[in-house]
């Protein structure tokens, strides 16, 4: 009889604190190496080109510090984080629930699958003008666009991962007396969680990219607005500082997802 995911986790040899520390240090060293390579290439390009539109990383970092000290960065960063937070909060649970249900129910999948095939391949950013016409130019349209992107990614991942749960595993747990709720709790959700976290990474990365586009229309807050505003003022160090802040936001979101996955999916290490 096959065990559920949590049972498999319990059967594994626990990871020692030293092993966890090595894993964290290895990942941090990799990130630091990539950042160092980017800074080096950026510095070389700035030194070779010697153009105002490409300041060195040191100049951009100084502008980032100035924006932070003046409170400008906190205002725009807070607006961007707020939009991503509300979009994720509104879309994750409905998308995950519908996807898991579609993966286990042919009847629900018959309705959901055509919608996925039609809407999922479409570039969601192309819907921005339509969304703005319907929801207006305020926060609702921006949050809806980001939520639309996240919803689509999570829905597909949840459905496909739910489909892959072996029927014999479900039958084994059912033979032990588990009902529908127990099967969902102890088999379906644990089996789907790793794929869901992967889709969260992909969807958040896409959402941060589209956030830039959404914040260039009808708003005066957000990192996307800060980038375009600095560009129009020919304040290139500030423009690169805002780009750095947006990149760091994406990096922090990825790190947060990694931490949550380690906590909620110990069997997937």
Order of alpha helices (4+ residues) and beta strands (2+ residues): alpha-alpha-alpha-alpha-alpha-alpha-alpha-alpha-alpha-alpha-alpha-alpha
